[in-house]
Structure formats: structure tokens, C-alpha cells
Amino acid sequence: MSRNTDANKKIHNKKIANKKRKIQEAELKRKNRLKEMRENRKEKLDENQENED
């Protein structure tokens, strides 16, 4: 058994926390990008309807 288990746990938990944070940031970026795409599509549809009228 290694002597510095507490230090190892701390380092390990820090790595896991960083991975979780990166995943959350990536999901947030993805959601924002999808939202923006949806809004752009909606705007284009609205413009097309106005042009047809």
C-alpha cells in the first residue's frame, strides 16, 4: 500500500473533476450552437413567409 494515498486520491479526484467540467462545457457549447441554428432556421422561415405574402 502506498503511503501517499490521500495525495493520490486528491490528484485522481482533481482529474475526474476536470474531465466532468470539460464535458459540461462541451455540452453547453453544443446546446447553444443548436439553439442558435434553430433560431436562424426560424428567422429564415419567417423571412420566406414574408416574401411570399
PDB file of N, CA, C and O in Angstrom:
ATOM      1  N   MET A   1       0.855  -1.192   0.000  1.00  0.00           N
ATOM      2  CA  MET A   1       0.000   0.000   0.000  1.00  0.00           C
ATOM      3  C   MET A   1       0.893   1.245   0.000  1.00  0.00           C
ATOM      4  O   MET A   1       1.845   1.343   0.774  1.00  0.00           O
ATOM      5  N   SER A   2       0.573   2.167  -0.861  1.00  0.00           N
ATOM      6  CA  SER A   2       1.401   3.366  -0.936  1.00  0.00           C
ATOM      7  C   SER A   2       1.119   4.289   0.244  1.00  0.00           C
ATOM      8  O   SER A   2       0.031   4.282   0.820  1.00  0.00           O
ATOM      9  N   ARG A   3       2.107   5.065   0.576  1.00  0.00           N
ATOM     10  CA  ARG A   3       1.998   5.943   1.744  1.00  0.00           C
ATOM     11  C   ARG A   3       1.150   7.177   1.458  1.00  0.00           C
ATOM     12  O   ARG A   3       0.470   7.693   2.345  1.00  0.00           O
ATOM     13  N   ASN A   4       1.194   7.630   0.254  1.00  0.00           N
ATOM     14  CA  ASN A   4       0.517   8.896  -0.056  1.00  0.00           C
ATOM     15  C   ASN A   4      -0.836   8.670  -0.731  1.00  0.00           C
ATOM     16  O   ASN A   4      -1.126   9.264  -1.769  1.00  0.00           O
ATOM     17  N   THR A   5      -1.652   7.814  -0.139  1.00  0.00           N
ATOM     18  CA  THR A   5      -2.965   7.534  -0.733  1.00  0.00           C
ATOM     19  C   THR A   5      -3.839   8.788  -0.761  1.00  0.00           C
ATOM     20  O   THR A   5      -4.591   9.000  -1.712  1.00  0.00           O
ATOM     21  N   ASP A   6      -3.741   9.611   0.271  1.00  0.00           N
ATOM     22  CA  ASP A   6      -4.542  10.841   0.294  1.00  0.00           C
ATOM     23  C   ASP A   6      -4.156  11.756  -0.864  1.00  0.00           C
ATOM     24  O   ASP A   6      -5.012  12.344  -1.524  1.00  0.00           O
ATOM     25  N   ALA A   7      -2.857  11.863  -1.094  1.00  0.00           N
ATOM     26  CA  ALA A   7      -2.387  12.704  -2.199  1.00  0.00           C
ATOM     27  C   ALA A   7      -2.851  12.125  -3.531  1.00  0.00           C
ATOM     28  O   ALA A   7      -3.274  12.859  -4.425  1.00  0.00           O
ATOM     29  N   ASN A   8      -2.767  10.802  -3.655  1.00  0.00           N
ATOM     30  CA  ASN A   8      -3.209  10.154  -4.899  1.00  0.00           C
ATOM     31  C   ASN A   8      -4.701  10.365  -5.118  1.00  0.00           C
ATOM     32  O   ASN A   8      -5.136  10.646  -6.235  1.00  0.00           O
ATOM     33  N   LYS A   9      -5.488  10.229  -4.045  1.00  0.00           N
ATOM     34  CA  LYS A   9      -6.935  10.443  -4.149  1.00  0.00           C
ATOM     35  C   LYS A   9      -7.231  11.872  -4.591  1.00  0.00           C
ATOM     36  O   LYS A   9      -8.094  12.113  -5.436  1.00  0.00           O
ATOM     37  N   LYS A  10      -6.502  12.806  -4.005  1.00  0.00           N
ATOM     38  CA  LYS A  10      -6.718  14.213  -4.322  1.00  0.00           C
ATOM     39  C   LYS A  10      -6.428  14.481  -5.805  1.00  0.00           C
ATOM     40  O   LYS A  10      -7.198  15.154  -6.490  1.00  0.00           O
ATOM     41  N   ILE A  11      -5.302  13.939  -6.283  1.00  0.00           N
ATOM     42  CA  ILE A  11      -4.931  14.122  -7.689  1.00  0.00           C
ATOM     43  C   ILE A  11      -5.964  13.463  -8.595  1.00  0.00           C
ATOM     44  O   ILE A  11      -6.394  14.042  -9.593  1.00  0.00           O
ATOM     45  N   HIS A  12      -6.354  12.248  -8.232  1.00  0.00           N
ATOM     46  CA  HIS A  12      -7.325  11.496  -9.032  1.00  0.00           C
ATOM     47  C   HIS A  12      -8.661  12.241  -9.100  1.00  0.00           C
ATOM     48  O   HIS A  12      -9.247  12.380 -10.174  1.00  0.00           O
ATOM     49  N   ASN A  13      -9.134  12.716  -7.956  1.00  0.00           N
ATOM     50  CA  ASN A  13     -10.405  13.445  -7.915  1.00  0.00           C
ATOM     51  C   ASN A  13     -10.333  14.731  -8.734  1.00  0.00           C
ATOM     52  O   ASN A  13     -11.308  15.135  -9.368  1.00  0.00           O
ATOM     53  N   LYS A  14      -9.159  15.368  -8.709  1.00  0.00           N
ATOM     54  CA  LYS A  14      -8.973  16.595  -9.478  1.00  0.00           C
ATOM     55  C   LYS A  14      -9.075  16.299 -10.979  1.00  0.00           C
ATOM     56  O   LYS A  14      -9.695  17.053 -11.729  1.00  0.00           O
ATOM     57  N   LYS A  15      -8.454  15.183 -11.406  1.00  0.00           N
ATOM     58  CA  LYS A  15      -8.521  14.793 -12.818  1.00  0.00           C
ATOM     59  C   LYS A  15      -9.966  14.522 -13.230  1.00  0.00           C
ATOM     60  O   LYS A  15     -10.410  14.955 -14.294  1.00  0.00           O
ATOM     61  N   ILE A  16     -10.691  13.803 -12.377  1.00  0.00           N
ATOM     62  CA  ILE A  16     -12.089  13.483 -12.674  1.00  0.00           C
ATOM     63  C   ILE A  16     -12.918  14.761 -12.748  1.00  0.00           C
ATOM     64  O   ILE A  16     -13.751  14.914 -13.642  1.00  0.00           O
ATOM     65  N   ALA A  17     -12.692  15.673 -11.811  1.00  0.00           N
ATOM     66  CA  ALA A  17     -13.431  16.938 -11.795  1.00  0.00           C
ATOM     67  C   ALA A  17     -13.160  17.731 -13.075  1.00  0.00           C
ATOM     68  O   ALA A  17     -14.071  18.336 -13.641  1.00  0.00           O
ATOM     69  N   ASN A  18     -11.905  17.725 -13.527  1.00  0.00           N
ATOM     70  CA  ASN A  18     -11.567  18.437 -14.762  1.00  0.00           C
ATOM     71  C   ASN A  18     -12.268  17.819 -15.963  1.00  0.00           C
ATOM     72  O   ASN A  18     -12.762  18.531 -16.837  1.00  0.00           O
ATOM     73  N   LYS A  19     -12.310  16.484 -16.002  1.00  0.00           N
ATOM     74  CA  LYS A  19     -12.992  15.807 -17.110  1.00  0.00           C
ATOM     75  C   LYS A  19     -14.475  16.151 -17.107  1.00  0.00           C
ATOM     76  O   LYS A  19     -15.050  16.441 -18.156  1.00  0.00           O
ATOM     77  N   LYS A  20     -15.097  16.119 -15.926  1.00  0.00           N
ATOM     78  CA  LYS A  20     -16.521  16.444 -15.822  1.00  0.00           C
ATOM     79  C   LYS A  20     -16.780  17.879 -16.270  1.00  0.00           C
ATOM     80  O   LYS A  20     -17.752  18.156 -16.974  1.00  0.00           O
ATOM     81  N   ARG A  21     -15.904  18.780 -15.856  1.00  0.00           N
ATOM     82  CA  ARG A  21     -16.059  20.188 -16.216  1.00  0.00           C
ATOM     83  C   ARG A  21     -15.956  20.365 -17.734  1.00  0.00           C
ATOM     84  O   ARG A  21     -16.743  21.095 -18.336  1.00  0.00           O
ATOM     85  N   LYS A  22     -14.978  19.690 -18.343  1.00  0.00           N
ATOM     86  CA  LYS A  22     -14.820  19.793 -19.794  1.00  0.00           C
ATOM     87  C   LYS A  22     -16.046  19.256 -20.518  1.00  0.00           C
ATOM     88  O   LYS A  22     -16.498  19.839 -21.503  1.00  0.00           O
ATOM     89  N   ILE A  23     -16.583  18.142 -20.026  1.00  0.00           N
ATOM     90  CA  ILE A  23     -17.772  17.550 -20.636  1.00  0.00           C
ATOM     91  C   ILE A  23     -18.947  18.513 -20.533  1.00  0.00           C
ATOM     92  O   ILE A  23     -19.677  18.715 -21.504  1.00  0.00           O
ATOM     93  N   GLN A  24     -19.131  19.109 -19.350  1.00  0.00           N
ATOM     94  CA  GLN A  24     -20.237  20.051 -19.161  1.00  0.00           C
ATOM     95  C   GLN A  24     -20.094  21.260 -20.080  1.00  0.00           C
ATOM     96  O   GLN A  24     -21.074  21.728 -20.659  1.00  0.00           O
ATOM     97  N   GLU A  25     -18.860  21.764 -20.210  1.00  0.00           N
ATOM     98  CA  GLU A  25     -18.636  22.912 -21.088  1.00  0.00           C
ATOM     99  C   GLU A  25     -18.943  22.553 -22.537  1.00  0.00           C
ATOM    100  O   GLU A  25     -19.536  23.345 -23.269  1.00  0.00           O
ATOM    101  N   ALA A  26     -18.532  21.349 -22.945  1.00  0.00           N
ATOM    102  CA  ALA A  26     -18.783  20.910 -24.318  1.00  0.00           C
ATOM    103  C   ALA A  26     -20.283  20.778 -24.572  1.00  0.00           C
ATOM    104  O   ALA A  26     -20.769  21.166 -25.635  1.00  0.00           O
ATOM    105  N   GLU A  27     -21.014  20.233 -23.602  1.00  0.00           N
ATOM    106  CA  GLU A  27     -22.465  20.094 -23.752  1.00  0.00           C
ATOM    107  C   GLU A  27     -23.133  21.461 -23.848  1.00  0.00           C
ATOM    108  O   GLU A  27     -24.049  21.660 -24.647  1.00  0.00           O
ATOM    109  N   LEU A  28     -22.670  22.396 -23.033  1.00  0.00           N
ATOM    110  CA  LEU A  28     -23.232  23.743 -23.057  1.00  0.00           C
ATOM    111  C   LEU A  28     -22.993  24.406 -24.418  1.00  0.00           C
ATOM    112  O   LEU A  28     -23.894  25.031 -24.978  1.00  0.00           O
ATOM    113  N   LYS A  29     -21.769  24.264 -24.944  1.00  0.00           N
ATOM    114  CA  LYS A  29     -21.468  24.826 -26.259  1.00  0.00           C
ATOM    115  C   LYS A  29     -22.370  24.200 -27.315  1.00  0.00           C
ATOM    116  O   LYS A  29     -22.895  24.895 -28.185  1.00  0.00           O
ATOM    117  N   ARG A  30     -22.546  22.887 -27.236  1.00  0.00           N
ATOM    118  CA  ARG A  30     -23.363  22.170 -28.211  1.00  0.00           C
ATOM    119  C   ARG A  30     -24.809  22.655 -28.156  1.00  0.00           C
ATOM    120  O   ARG A  30     -25.431  22.908 -29.188  1.00  0.00           O
ATOM    121  N   LYS A  31     -25.336  22.782 -26.935  1.00  0.00           N
ATOM    122  CA  LYS A  31     -26.715  23.248 -26.779  1.00  0.00           C
ATOM    123  C   LYS A  31     -26.880  24.657 -27.334  1.00  0.00           C
ATOM    124  O   LYS A  31     -27.862  24.953 -28.016  1.00  0.00           O
ATOM    125  N   ASN A  32     -25.920  25.519 -27.041  1.00  0.00           N
ATOM    126  CA  ASN A  32     -26.001  26.897 -27.534  1.00  0.00           C
ATOM    127  C   ASN A  32     -25.939  26.941 -29.054  1.00  0.00           C
ATOM    128  O   ASN A  32     -26.652  27.716 -29.690  1.00  0.00           O
ATOM    129  N   ARG A  33     -25.075  26.099 -29.635  1.00  0.00           N
ATOM    130  CA  ARG A  33     -24.953  26.065 -31.085  1.00  0.00           C
ATOM    131  C   ARG A  33     -26.255  25.577 -31.724  1.00  0.00           C
ATOM    132  O   ARG A  33     -26.714  26.138 -32.719  1.00  0.00           O
ATOM    133  N   LEU A  34     -26.844  24.530 -31.143  1.00  0.00           N
ATOM    134  CA  LEU A  34     -28.108  24.013 -31.667  1.00  0.00           C
ATOM    135  C   LEU A  34     -29.218  25.053 -31.547  1.00  0.00           C
ATOM    136  O   LEU A  34     -30.032  25.218 -32.456  1.00  0.00           O
ATOM    137  N   LYS A  35     -29.238  25.749 -30.414  1.00  0.00           N
ATOM    138  CA  LYS A  35     -30.245  26.789 -30.198  1.00  0.00           C
ATOM    139  C   LYS A  35     -30.103  27.889 -31.250  1.00  0.00           C
ATOM    140  O   LYS A  35     -31.091  28.367 -31.806  1.00  0.00           O
ATOM    141  N   GLU A  36     -28.855  28.279 -31.509  1.00  0.00           N
ATOM    142  CA  GLU A  36     -28.588  29.316 -32.497  1.00  0.00           C
ATOM    143  C   GLU A  36     -29.026  28.858 -33.889  1.00  0.00           C
ATOM    144  O   GLU A  36     -29.610  29.631 -34.649  1.00  0.00           O
ATOM    145  N   MET A  37     -28.739  27.597 -34.216  1.00  0.00           N
ATOM    146  CA  MET A  37     -29.142  27.061 -35.516  1.00  0.00           C
ATOM    147  C   MET A  37     -30.662  27.072 -35.647  1.00  0.00           C
ATOM    148  O   MET A  37     -31.196  27.427 -36.698  1.00  0.00           O
ATOM    149  N   ARG A  38     -31.358  26.682 -34.580  1.00  0.00           N
ATOM    150  CA  ARG A  38     -32.822  26.676 -34.583  1.00  0.00           C
ATOM    151  C   ARG A  38     -33.368  28.082 -34.819  1.00  0.00           C
ATOM    152  O   ARG A  38     -34.286  28.283 -35.614  1.00  0.00           O
ATOM    153  N   GLU A  39     -32.785  29.054 -34.109  1.00  0.00           N
ATOM    154  CA  GLU A  39     -33.237  30.437 -34.254  1.00  0.00           C
ATOM    155  C   GLU A  39     -32.999  30.942 -35.673  1.00  0.00           C
ATOM    156  O   GLU A  39     -33.848  31.621 -36.251  1.00  0.00           O
ATOM    157  N   ASN A  40     -31.835  30.604 -36.228  1.00  0.00           N
ATOM    158  CA  ASN A  40     -31.529  31.035 -37.599  1.00  0.00           C
ATOM    159  C   ASN A  40     -32.513  30.436 -38.590  1.00  0.00           C
ATOM    160  O   ASN A  40     -32.973  31.114 -39.509  1.00  0.00           O
ATOM    161  N   ARG A  41     -32.832  29.164 -38.400  1.00  0.00           N
ATOM    162  CA  ARG A  41     -33.776  28.497 -39.297  1.00  0.00           C
ATOM    163  C   ARG A  41     -35.153  29.148 -39.190  1.00  0.00           C
ATOM    164  O   ARG A  41     -35.838  29.360 -40.191  1.00  0.00           O
ATOM    165  N   LYS A  42     -35.540  29.457 -37.954  1.00  0.00           N
ATOM    166  CA  LYS A  42     -36.843  30.087 -37.726  1.00  0.00           C
ATOM    167  C   LYS A  42     -36.895  31.460 -38.398  1.00  0.00           C
ATOM    168  O   LYS A  42     -37.901  31.816 -39.012  1.00  0.00           O
ATOM    169  N   GLU A  43     -35.810  32.227 -38.280  1.00  0.00           N
ATOM    170  CA  GLU A  43     -35.756  33.546 -38.911  1.00  0.00           C
ATOM    171  C   GLU A  43     -35.869  33.427 -40.428  1.00  0.00           C
ATOM    172  O   GLU A  43     -36.575  34.205 -41.070  1.00  0.00           O
ATOM    173  N   LYS A  44     -35.166  32.445 -40.996  1.00  0.00           N
ATOM    174  CA  LYS A  44     -35.230  32.262 -42.448  1.00  0.00           C
ATOM    175  C   LYS A  44     -36.641  31.898 -42.885  1.00  0.00           C
ATOM    176  O   LYS A  44     -37.123  32.394 -43.904  1.00  0.00           O
ATOM    177  N   LEU A  45     -37.306  31.036 -42.124  1.00  0.00           N
ATOM    178  CA  LEU A  45     -38.676  30.660 -42.461  1.00  0.00           C
ATOM    179  C   LEU A  45     -39.596  31.873 -42.395  1.00  0.00           C
ATOM    180  O   LEU A  45     -40.449  32.065 -43.262  1.00  0.00           O
ATOM    181  N   ASP A  46     -39.415  32.688 -41.364  1.00  0.00           N
ATOM    182  CA  ASP A  46     -40.231  33.898 -41.230  1.00  0.00           C
ATOM    183  C   ASP A  46     -40.002  34.840 -42.413  1.00  0.00           C
ATOM    184  O   ASP A  46     -40.952  35.408 -42.952  1.00  0.00           O
ATOM    185  N   GLU A  47     -38.737  35.002 -42.816  1.00  0.00           N
ATOM    186  CA  GLU A  47     -38.419  35.871 -43.950  1.00  0.00           C
ATOM    187  C   GLU A  47     -39.049  35.333 -45.230  1.00  0.00           C
ATOM    188  O   GLU A  47     -39.591  36.095 -46.031  1.00  0.00           O
ATOM    189  N   ASN A  48     -38.976  34.028 -45.416  1.00  0.00           N
ATOM    190  CA  ASN A  48     -39.552  33.427 -46.619  1.00  0.00           C
ATOM    191  C   ASN A  48     -41.061  33.629 -46.662  1.00  0.00           C
ATOM    192  O   ASN A  48     -41.619  33.898 -47.726  1.00  0.00           O
ATOM    193  N   GLN A  49     -41.718  33.505 -45.534  1.00  0.00           N
ATOM    194  CA  GLN A  49     -43.168  33.698 -45.485  1.00  0.00           C
ATOM    195  C   GLN A  49     -43.526  35.146 -45.793  1.00  0.00           C
ATOM    196  O   GLN A  49     -44.505  35.411 -46.490  1.00  0.00           O
ATOM    197  N   GLU A  50     -42.736  36.081 -45.276  1.00  0.00           N
ATOM    198  CA  GLU A  50     -42.992  37.493 -45.545  1.00  0.00           C
ATOM    199  C   GLU A  50     -42.805  37.797 -47.029  1.00  0.00           C
ATOM    200  O   GLU A  50     -43.567  38.568 -47.612  1.00  0.00           O
ATOM    201  N   ASN A  51     -41.793  37.192 -47.631  1.00  0.00           N
ATOM    202  CA  ASN A  51     -41.533  37.426 -49.052  1.00  0.00           C
ATOM    203  C   ASN A  51     -42.641  36.856 -49.923  1.00  0.00           C
ATOM    204  O   ASN A  51     -42.957  37.422 -50.970  1.00  0.00           O
ATOM    205  N   GLU A  52     -43.228  35.759 -49.514  1.00  0.00           N
ATOM    206  CA  GLU A  52     -44.298  35.135 -50.287  1.00  0.00           C
ATOM    207  C   GLU A  52     -45.590  35.942 -50.212  1.00  0.00           C
ATOM    208  O   GLU A  52     -46.363  35.965 -51.169  1.00  0.00           O
ATOM    209  N   ASP A  53     -45.825  36.594 -49.094  1.00  0.00           N
ATOM    210  CA  ASP A  53     -47.082  37.345 -48.905  1.00  0.00           C
ATOM    211  C   ASP A  53     -47.147  38.605 -49.714  1.00  0.00           C
ATOM    212  O   ASP A  53     -48.141  39.328 -49.652  1.00  0.00           O
TER     213      ASP A  53
END
